[in-house]
Amino acid sequence: MTEKTKTYDSLFKETAVLLSYKNNSVLETAIELNITAKLLSKWRSLYKEFEKGSFPGRGHKREKFDNKKIYELERTLRDSRQKLEILKIGSPYRNKGKQDLYKFIQTNKEKYPIIQMCEVLEVSTSNYYLWTKVPFSKRETRRTLLRKEIESVFFEYKQQYGTILLTRELNKRGYVISDTQVSFYMKELGLRKKYKKKFKVTTDSRHNLFTSPNVLNRQFNVDSPCRVWVSDITYIQIEKRFLYLTVIIDLYDRKIAGWNLSSGLSTKTTTLPAWLMAASRYNVRDGLLFHSDRGVQYANKLFTSTLDSYNCVRSMSRKGNSLDNAVAESFFNSFKRELIHMQPRLLTPKEMRSEIYQYIEKWYNAKRRHSFLNYKTMEEFKIQANQ
């Protein structure tokens, strides 16, 4: 049985000829298209004589293409459209480094001419062919691994880490990298941390209850645990209504000593259970300074008598001065930015309670790096302090 001769359509022949002119090499183009150089040379000879009319198809007569100007315009238009298409789908890879750009060219070499892709994407053809032989240098391999690790850590920490925090976390994991390098890679990868959103003040200080002076007086640095606690309440919107989160923070290491999530704003559902949690976890010293705003939940007899029973010293912010309780305000800023504003929808009470537990107990108190602690976790800070 005789082997069947392979046939090629008119478009393929014409494209092969044009590509050979572009490459300025019959042999290179023939190898790229998996045809013989002899066959390509024959097509080139026909094209030289008949140009556009060189390959009319079986049953049609070859005729010279006299209107060369129109043909040149059509070819230029076709070439421009192809370049635009290459630029459109290839541009995103230009910001990812040479490795990704070379991979793009390699993937699309059957669809577009290699030389044309290199020209449009401003890549050296010789460097591309060199890459096909030795695709990964040690330097490029390290850059690729760093990009992947930075991206991984960024999303692991809920898109909340900027340059400094990412650098500290990478250093802890064994990567020798500077803030400047991390900043460069973040820009290259298009990674940007989430920004804070403003939220409303919910303190109700319109009452005739006894209020304490501002004993703390913005002295937020403390040299040992359980000496000064600060507290505040914020609202959280859920399905159809609000929940209220009360926290108590130890100024020594900024740890959430106690917290409670409630559906109402009474003392029995906000400040009291948060205090009882903190008191059950830590040894409350005589003279512990407890600072809060002037809200009714902190000024009423039930809560103040509870503090008195532990021999605490009470302190309250001046009226309308949120900076007097800046640490608690700062926590709520981070909390809402890192958790609440990241939710794609309003959660149910059960879902919100679970999310807050995970955030405070498993993330904020356990894994999060704090600028106040020189970008250490609370556990790392504790170990260093005990050494």
N, C-alpha and C positions, 0 to 999 in steps of 0.2 A: 504494500500500500504506500503510495507516494504521500510525502508530508504536505499538508495544506499550507499554501503561501499566505503569510500574514498581510493584511491590508490595512491602510491608514486613510482616514478621511481627510478632506481638503483642509479643514481647520488645523488639524495636527501637523500636516506638511508645511503649511504657511507659518504656523507658530514656530516649528523647528527651524525653518530658514531664518526667520527674524531673530530667534534666540542665538543662532550661530553668528549672525552679524553683531549682535549685542555682546556676546562673549568673545568675538573676534577669534574664534577657534572652532573648526569643524569637528576635530577629534573630541575635545572636551564636551561639546554639546551632544555629540553622538553617544558618548558614554553615559551622560546624564539622562538621555531619553531612551537608552537601551536600544539603539538602532546602529546600523553599520555606517562608518564614515563614507563609504562608497555611495550608499543610498542617499545620504544627506547631500553629498556633493552633486549628485544628479538633480536633486530637487532645487539646489541653489542655481544650477545652470538654467533650468527651466524658468526659475523665478527671475533670473537676470534678463531673460529674453521677453517673458510675458508678464512679469510683475503680478499684479492682482489677478490676472486671468490665467495664472499658471496651472491651477488645479481646479478645473471646472467640475470634475466628477465624471464617473463613467457614463459614456453616451453623449458627452458634450464636447464641443470643439474648443481647443485653446485659442484664445484671442488676446491680443495685446491690450493692456490697460493704458489708454492714451491720456486720460485725465489724471496725470500724476499728482497735480496739486491737490485735487480732492482726496486722492488716496493718502497723501501725506498728512492732510488734515484729519482724516479719519483715524489714521494710525496714531497721530499725536493725541487725539481725543481719547482713544482707547488706552493708550499708555498713561495718560493723566488720570483717567478713571481708576486704573489699576493701582497707580501710586497712591491715590487718595484712599483707596480701600485698604492698602497695606498700612498706611499711616494711621487710619482710624482704628484698626484692630491691633496694631503693633505698638502704638504710643504708650499704653499703660505699662508695657514691659520695659520701657526705657528708664523708668524711675526705680526699677527693681534690681538694676545691676546687669553687668555683661552676661553673667551666667544665664539669667532668665531670658535675656534678649537672644542669645545664641540658641537657646532651646526653642524659642518661638520660630526662629528661622528654620531650624532643623525640622520642626513639626510641619511647617507650611511649604517646604521646598517642592512638594509635588504640585502645589497650587499656584505658586508664584516663582518667577526666576530668582535664584539666590542673589545674583548681582543686583537686581532691582531692589530686593528687600534690604540688602546691605546699604545701598545708596540712599534709600528713603529714610532708613532708621539710623543713618550716619554711623555705620559699623564698617570697620576694615574687613574687606573680603578675605585677605590673607590671614588675619587674626581669627576669623570665623573658621576657616579650613584648618588652622592650627589647633583650634579648640576641639574640632571633631576628632582629632588624633589624641589629644591630651585634654579632656574636658574639665578636669578639676585640679587647679593648683592648690597648694597648701593654704595660700592666702585667701583664695576665693572660697575654699571649703570652710575656713574659719569664719569668714564674713557671712556665709550662708547659715552656719550653725548659730551664730550670734543673732542674726535677724529672726530666726525661728524661735530662739529662746526668749528674746525680748518680746516678741508678739505673744508667745505662750504665757509669760509672766504678766504681761499687760492685761490679758483677758482673765487670767486666773485671779487677779486682784481687782476684778470687776470694773476695769477701765478707769480706776481712780488714782493710779500711781502716775505721777509726772516723772520728769527726768531724774531728780535726786533720789526718790524712793525706789525707782526701778534700778538705778545704779547700785544702791545699797543692797538690794535683794540679790542682784546678779553677783556682786562681790561676795556675798555670803555663800552663794552656790559655787564659788570657785572661779568665776570669770574675772579676769583682770581687764577691767574696762573703766573708762573715765566718764564723767558727766557729759563732756563734750561729745564723746563718741556715741553715747546712748541718745543724746539729743539729735545727732545726725541720723541715726538709724530710725528713730521715731518719725522724723520728718520724711525719710525715704519710704517708710511703710505707711505713712498717713495716719499715725496713731496720735490721738489727742485726748487728754483726760477730760472727764465730765466736769462741768462748772457748777458752782453753787447756784441755788435758786433762793430767792427771798421767801420768807414765810411770816405769817401773822403772829402778833403778840397776843397771848391768851390770858395773861395775868389779870386777875380781878383784885385790885388793891383798894377798891371803894368800900371800906368797912371802918368800924370804930374800934377794932380790936387792937391790942397792944402790939407795937412793932419795936424791934430791937435796933440799936444803932449799927452802923457799918463797921463792925470791929475788924473784919478782914481787911478792909481798906485796900483792896486790889493786890494784896501780897500773895501772889499765886504760887510762889516757889516754896516748897516745904521739904525739910531734910529727913523726914522719917514718916512711915505709914501711920494711918489712923490718928493723925493729929488735926487735920482739917478736911472736912467733907463739904462739898457744895451740892446743891440740888436745884432741879427745875422741872417744869412740866411743859409738854408740847402736845399739840393736837395732830392726829393722823386721819386723813379721810379714807374711808372704806366704802363698801357698797351701802348706799342709802343714808349713811350717818358717819359719826366720828368716833374714834377711840382716843384715849389720852395716855401718853407714856410719861411716867415719872422716873427720874434717874437720880442716883446719889453717886457722886464721883469723889474718889480720894485724890486730893491734889498732889500727893507725893509722886504717884506714877500714872495718874489720870485713869486709873482703873474704875470700871463701873462696879461699885461695891454692892449696890442694890438697885432694883428696878421693879416697876409694876405697870402692867397694861390694863386699863379699865375702860368701861363704857360710860362712866359718870365722873363727876369732878368733886365728889365728897372726899373728906379727909380719910374716911375708912376705906376708900377704894383707890387712893392716889398716894399721898405721902406716907401714911402709916404703914401699909404693907411693904413699901419700898424700904422704909427704915427698918422694919422687922427683918427683912431679908439681909440687909447689910449687917445688922447687929448680930444675927445668927451666924454669919460667915466670919466676922472679925471681932477681935477683943476690943470693945469700946473703952478707951481710956477716960479717966476722969479729966475733965477740962477740954475734951474734944470740941473744937470749934465747928459749929454747923452753920453754914451760910446759905441763904436762899433769897428770893425776891420777897416782896411784901404781900404776896397772895394770901387769900383767906385760908387756904389749905395749910399754910405754914404758921399763920398768926393765931389760929383758933386754940381754945383751951385744951382740946383733946391732944393735939400734936405738941404744943408747948409743954404740957405736963409730962408727956412721954419723954421729951428731951431732958426735962428737969430730973426725971427719975434715973437717967443715966449720967447725971452731973455734967451735962453739956453746956457749953457757952454758946448763946445764940447770937447770930449776926444777920443783918438784912441789908439788901441794896438800898441805895437812896431812891426815892420815888422817881420813876420814869428814867432811870439810868441803867440801861442793860449792861454797860461795860463793867459795872460792879460785880457782875456774875458772868464774866466773859468766857470762862472755861466751859461752863454748862452750855452757853450759847454756841460756842465753837463745836462742842460735841454734837448738838442738834443740827448744825449746818452740815457736818460730815455725815451724820446719820441719814438725813433726808437726801443728800446728794448721792450717797453710796448705796442706799437701799430704796427709799420711798420713790424717788423720781426715776428709778430704773425699772419700775414695774410697768409692764405693758398695759395693765388694766387695774381697776379697783379690786382689791382683794376682799375675801370674806373675813370675818373676825378670826376664824380658826386659822386660815392661811396667814393672816398678818401676825398672829401670835407666834406661829412657827417660824416665820421669817425673822421676826425680831429676836427670838431666842437664838437662832443661828447666827445672827449678826453680832449680838452682844457677847454671847458666851463662847461661840466657836470662832469668831472672826476678830472683833474689836479687842476683847480681852486676851485673845490667844495668839493670833497670827499677824494682825495688822502692825505695820511699822509706824512709829510716831515721831514726828519731827522734834517734839519736846524731849523725847528720850534719845536724841541724837540718832534717829532712824533705827532704833532697836525695837524689838518686840518687848512686851512687858516681862516675859520670862527671861529674855536675854539681859534686860536691865536689872532684874532681880538677882540673877547669877553674878553679874558684874559687881553689884552693890555688896554682895555677901563675901566677895573674895578679899 
